[in-house]
Amino acid sequence: MGRQYAGSVEAELDRIPRLQLATLPTPLQEAPRLAAAIGLDRLLIKRDDNTGLAFGGNKARKLEYLVADAVRAGSDVLVTLGAPQSNHCRMTAAAARVAGMECRLVFAGHPIEQVQGNMWLDQFFGATWTFAGDRPAPECMSQVADELRASGRNPYVIPGGGSNGLGALGYVGCAFELAQQLHERGERARYVVCAGGSCGTLSGLTLGVALSGIEAEVVGVSISRSVPDRVARVRQIMSESCGNLDLPVPDASPTVWSDYIGRGYGMPTELSRRALETVAFSEGILLDPVYTAKAFGGLMGEIEAGRVQRSDLIVFVHTGGTPALFADPAIYWHPD
Ligand SMILES: Cc1ncc(COP(=O)(O)O)c(C=O)c1O
């Protein structure tokens, strides 16, 4: 697998319907002051916080494929789930409006009074929500979808994080975009680092890096304990994506850095706080508190431990999420 497949993969990707939601390509930005601050010679940031749909973030690329599929299915309402401060929910609510649909959200846990950050934005898009309470959120989502069907609607159910084989194609495309940007600069990256949540981003990048022939190690930094085995999850999503692309599954797996979760999802760590401050202070770039600060903190931790070398060229994929900065942390902290 590798470069010899690149042209045919891009042709296959072009064959799959996409609704344009993101402004692409996103910049690949050199971050010299940040590199110096954390002990690297060079650092490149793939600015997927700048995808441009409702404050941007990684979900725009996934939703391009998922919402196109909802249009194909004649759906009139998107249904999905997440934490109350879910970036995925906010961007799905916005994407529904682009496609002329409504959006129903299911939030994990018990109702909360404060409508802040992402939830505040969900309201602008007219999304309505249900709290799952003590029930598992996916079970509650199935029930919401059944009720919609019973009332004559045609819901399209999007899994948490938009992370299935179809959604992950957005990050196969991102890897090809990155390959082109690196090629134009004559650069070779040692690591491509992103946050690992529901793993669609990590899966798409792992598959896309393998197929495009970039010789880099793809790393996901775990941000919670909700996915017990991220490598297995990535392999599963990759095989679904390969089914969509009509390609054999390449023998590629990501590296997972799982020592940076701290007390759990959304709970800050000493490194994640330091990451947020260092990135903002040195480059004027905002990370989000739940995903990218933990992922960048993980990168800093690996550099400090000497496992990532000063001379390694890193591409950090900034996956967005900044509206959560405007929510009381008590809203996005919840047990894994
Ligand atoms: C800002 C941000 N970064 C990263 C992720 C993780 O992406 P994935 O769910 O594809 O692992 C998410 C998921 O919601 C997110 O909102």
PDBQT file of the ligand as one rigid body, heavy atoms in Angstrom, charges set to zero:
ROOT
HETATM    1  C1  LIG A 401     -12.417  19.370  19.456  1.00  0.00    +0.000 C 
HETATM    2  C2  LIG A 401     -12.386  17.904  19.291  1.00  0.00    +0.000 A 
HETATM    3  N1  LIG A 401     -11.213  17.322  19.055  1.00  0.00    +0.000 NA
HETATM    4  C3  LIG A 401     -11.103  15.991  18.917  1.00  0.00    +0.000 A 
HETATM    5  C4  LIG A 401     -12.205  15.190  19.038  1.00  0.00    +0.000 A 
HETATM    6  C5  LIG A 401     -12.020  13.722  18.925  1.00  0.00    +0.000 C 
HETATM    7  O1  LIG A 401     -12.321  13.280  17.640  1.00  0.00    +0.000 OA
HETATM    8  P1  LIG A 401     -12.822  11.803  17.431  1.00  0.00    +0.000 P 
HETATM    9  O2  LIG A 401     -14.151  11.704  18.118  1.00  0.00    +0.000 OA
HETATM   10  O3  LIG A 401     -12.896  11.657  15.969  1.00  0.00    +0.000 OA
HETATM   11  O4  LIG A 401     -11.827  10.916  18.077  1.00  0.00    +0.000 OA
HETATM   12  C6  LIG A 401     -13.460  15.749  19.267  1.00  0.00    +0.000 A 
HETATM   13  C7  LIG A 401     -14.652  14.881  19.404  1.00  0.00    +0.000 C 
HETATM   14  O5  LIG A 401     -15.723  15.264  19.691  1.00  0.00    +0.000 OA
HETATM   15  C8  LIG A 401     -13.554  17.145  19.396  1.00  0.00    +0.000 A 
HETATM   16  O6  LIG A 401     -14.729  17.738  19.630  1.00  0.00    +0.000 OA
ENDROOT
TORSDOF 0
